Amino acid sequence: MELIKVKNVKTDFGDKVVHDGLNLHVNEGEIYGLLGPSGCGKTTLLREMVLLQEFNAGSIEILGQKIENISEEQAQQLRRKWGVLFQFGALFSSLTLAENIALALREYSTLSDAMIQEIVAFKLDLVGLKPSDAFLYPSEISGGMRKKAGIARALAMDPKLLFLDEPTSGLDPISAREFDELILQLRTMLGLTMVIVTHDLHSIYNTLDRMAIIDNKKIAYEGSLEEVTSVKNDFIQTFFGGHTK
Ligand SMILES: Nc1ncnc2c1ncn2[C@@H]1O[C@H](COP(=O)(O)OP(=O)(O)OP(=O)(O)O)[C@@H](O)[C@H]1O
């Protein structure tokens, strides 16, 4: 089942055309990568998918709902069905990790305090953080732990879909690989579908089921790693740093 359908999406910022007819789909349960050279419009597409950015033409359907011309009420309902972790999507520095994770639950649910604490503890455990980490502030933890806490916050409302923008950027290699493992575990445990913008070749190899490479305003290549890297041309060779078959 296709959870995301992008059809002929066009985006410009004034004179600058960023997307000129993008087409892709993401299947349920898939870890799908948005790749491409710097500035090709990956983050813009991700922002369009999560209703933070308008596009000029075409159509995007998420979880069966077309998002162009969506009403505010429908948009609010849809936003609760996905979690997002942006590259600089910092946690609120004045709140503990537990308070950060609980934020959406307090805003969108009528659950009791005790129930919210239980859910927070469960989410912390899910991402590999300790119960005692709940009381720490973002400034007191490492970058890797912050990313994990960001994922725990994104998972607070039990989303079906997770959108991640450059999740391993800024992490040391060990934390980055730990993060890849976490992504794979979460998919297995929760059956999540994920869309990940990434430049990280290790993450691309370790985690992605399929990917789209945006170049020159279009989806230049789409498919599994095997399919994409079997293309014999200079662009693909350079993009994958010569690590193709
Ligand atoms: N709000 C905006 N106003 C004007 N131009 C924008 C805006 N947002 C993005 N752009 C431009 O659109 C292009 C695509 O940006 P985007 O951030 O989507 O690229 P990207 O592929 O994610 O890049 P990177 O890999 O460097 O993060 C860039 O040229 C950028 O400068």
The ligand as an ORCA input file, in Angstrom:
! r2SCAN-3c Opt
* xyz 0 1
  N      12.037     29.733      1.780
  C      12.885     29.787      0.734
  N      13.002     30.909     -0.004
  C      13.825     30.952     -1.073
  N      14.590     29.925     -1.477
  C      14.523     28.797     -0.781
  C      13.670     28.652      0.367
  N      13.800     27.402      0.859
  C      14.702     26.789      0.057
  N      15.132     27.612     -0.915
  C      16.085     27.281     -1.981
  O      15.629     26.101     -2.603
  C      16.727     25.251     -2.949
  C      16.509     23.895     -2.318
  O      16.712     23.986     -0.908
  P      16.638     22.719      0.047
  O      16.988     23.173      1.407
  O      15.343     22.040     -0.155
  O      17.800     21.821     -0.561
  P      18.443     20.488     -0.013
  O      18.511     19.551     -1.156
  O      17.722     20.031      1.199
  O      19.899     21.000      0.350
  P      20.965     20.521      1.468
  O      21.376     19.132      1.086
  O      22.092     21.481      1.276
  O      20.314     20.616      2.800
  C      17.979     25.970     -2.475
  O      18.541     26.654     -3.565
  C      17.468     26.946     -1.443
  O      18.283     28.064     -1.381
*
